[in-house]
Amino acid sequence: MFDKKQPTTFTLLNGQKVMSEVTGFTGVITARADHLHGCNRYYVLPPVDKDGKLPEGYWMDEAELNVVEEPKISRKNNDRGGFPSSIK
């Protein structure tokens, strides 16, 4: 039976700067995903390179990430924009 009330429990926040203890990769969390048969994963985006180009980010497991710095900004509201939240 499907449990509709099962909460998703993320321990990290979008906007936190994190470092992978496996690879040493450092960046900012820009997205989170919970998987049906796996752990929570986070999309970590590194800073721009010396030429001002944005390098590729990576999905990483929650367990390998350590917080380096708290978020500098936060979401202003919960309106995600676009369809269907734009319909009143």
N, C-alpha and C positions, 0 to 999 in steps of 0.2 A: 504494500500500500504506500502511496506517495504521501509524504508528510509536508503539507503546504506551510506549516508553521516553523519548519526548521530554520533557525536564524543563521545568517552568514556572519562569522566572527573574524573580521580582519584585525590584525594586531598593529598594522602599519597604516599610515595615512598618505593620501595623495599629497604631494608637495614636499614630503620629507626627503632629505638627501640621505642616501644609504650606500653602503659598501658591501659587496659580496665577500664573505669570508672564504669562499672557494677560489675565486678568480682575482679578487682585489679590484674588480670593476666598480666604479663609483659614478653615481648619477642621481637624478631626482625621479621619484615615483610619479608617473603621470596617469596610470590606469591600474585597476585591480580586477582580478577575475577569480571566481571560485569554480572549481571543476567538479563534475559529478562524482568521479572516482579518484580524486587527487587532492592535493593541498592547494591552498590559496597561492595565487601567483601574481606578480607585480611587474608592470612594464617600467623599466628603468631607463631613463634617457640621459646620456652624458652631456656635458657642456659643449658648446660650439668649439670647433678646432681653431687653430691659429689663423686660418683663412676665413673664419666667420661662417663656415659650413657646419650644419648640424649632423653629427655622426649618427649611425643607426643605433637604436635602443634595443634592449633585449628583455624577454620575459624571464623572470627568475622566481624560484621557490621562496616562500616566506621564511623558511627555516635557515636559509643561507645569508639573509640580509641583516645587517646591523645599522642602526640609525647613527648618522654622522652629524646631522643638523636638522633642527625642526623646520617646518614650513615657513617661508617668508611671506606667503600670501595664502588666503583661504577663499573658498567659494563665497561669493557675495550672497547668494540665495540658492534655493533648491530647484529653481526653474532651469531645466536643462535646455530650454529653447527648442525650436523646431516642432515638428508634429510628434505626438499629439498634445504636448504641454502648451502649445501656442493657442489651442482651442479653449475658449472660456465658456 
